[in-house]
Amino acid sequence: MSSTKSRPRSQAAFLNAQQVIPGGVNSPARAFGGVGGQPLFIARGEGPHLVDLDGNSYLDYIGSWGPLILGHAHPVVVKAAIEAVQAGSSYGAPCERETELAELIREAMPSVEMVRMVSSGTEASMSAIRLARGFTGRDKIIKFAGCYHGHVDSLLVSAGSSALTLGVPSSPGVPAGCTADTIVLRYNDVEALRAAFQAQGDKIAGVMLEPIVGNMGLVVPSREFLGELRSLTQQHGALLIYDEVMTGFRLAFGGAQELLKQKPDVSVLGKIVGGGYPVGAYGGRADIMKKIMPAGPVFQAGTLSGNPVAMAAGIATLQVLKETNPYEALDRMTRRLCDGLSKAATDAKVPHQINRVGSMWTFFFTGTPVVDLDTAKKSDTARFAKFFWAMMDRGVYLPCSQFEAAFVSTAHTEAHIDETISAAREAMIGL
Ligand SMILES: *Cc1c(COP(=O)(O)O)cnc(C)c1O
């Protein structure tokens, strides 16, 4: 499976990259493993578009896998970053922008009373796990199959066949010892959650989840699941950790927790919070956050943490979001897109499910509802790959895996959406 178009410059660049970079990419999701063929090499991003080395322009529904809710090179963000870099790119000493971004986060998410900046989502979730363990004096962490929290050793786990097994490392290089304290449950499985707390509630430091999942494709939690998560953690003295790296500032200014009206103890952030620059953050209740060094004993540090250029881009992005409040418009635009895609698929007799919340969506090639990893895996991934390339050849850049969320940005217009639906109508024929 691959493209009908030739893209000689991207092909040459990929060959060169493979000589010096493992697999030719610096993050595996970029390698098109799920769809075959070769990745495009990008020359630049402009609003809703990506332009490849061969000069082809694509409507981009990835937005750097989440961060670019304002589209590529938004002028306010560009200006803020340039001004910052002219004042020096890193100080190794505190600057006021760090406080400013922290205040914006706190304002957006009332559950976050204090926040610590790091440089990636992975670093933020790794640190949040350490904090939960340090705060509670317990070791065990519950996570859910299909949720991704970055490439943290203890979270690179696949579930065993029964719902209540201990985690098995899902990558070579992760010692079994690192995942021995990770319990993997099925998303939305309330019974398994209750059973886990009943069996070892006094050993559980925290439960970590994507409150709305993007990383098995988009999956939403049931009300009951959310409620049990909150009450069981409270009852057993464990921390509830929301990984809002993808959903924070995406689904609402206050993230999934605003939308779902939930209050976690700790939140993990990344992607949008850095406005396209390397930033992660974790925050929560002040009494918990004060355990972090130097306020407390839990060690965590970073040479480039709170980097002034990244802070400036994050502040600019959050301020634009706060001032323009684009969430209703994004929701409307993305609904238009998903309705159009669904109609196109129905007309072409392609079985499908579209899961969507706000500007985050996944088109699953399956006729049955997708509520967890097992149901997501029922998708016809060969069909997805065909669709992916058919869209690519029509100038629409979708995530290169069935198990990813796609995003609409504020740079997308109705005309872009309608262009995408027309492309999909053609692409669906003969799938
Ligand atoms: C992207 C992502 C991460 C990892 O963030 P990186 O910046 O890639 O390290 C963690 N959690 C979720 C939910 C994500 O979507």
The ligand as an ORCA input file, in Angstrom:
! r2SCAN-3c Opt
* xyz 0 1
  C       1.803     13.019     23.374
  C       1.384     12.474     24.662
  C       2.306     12.232     25.691
  C       3.781     12.342     25.503
  O       4.194     13.654     25.279
  P       5.625     13.872     24.560
  O       5.769     15.369     24.549
  O       5.519     13.249     23.229
  O       6.647     13.231     25.407
  C       1.816     11.839     26.919
  N       0.507     11.680     27.133
  C      -0.413     11.893     26.166
  C      -1.861     11.721     26.470
  C       0.001     12.274     24.897
  O      -0.912     12.449     23.939
*
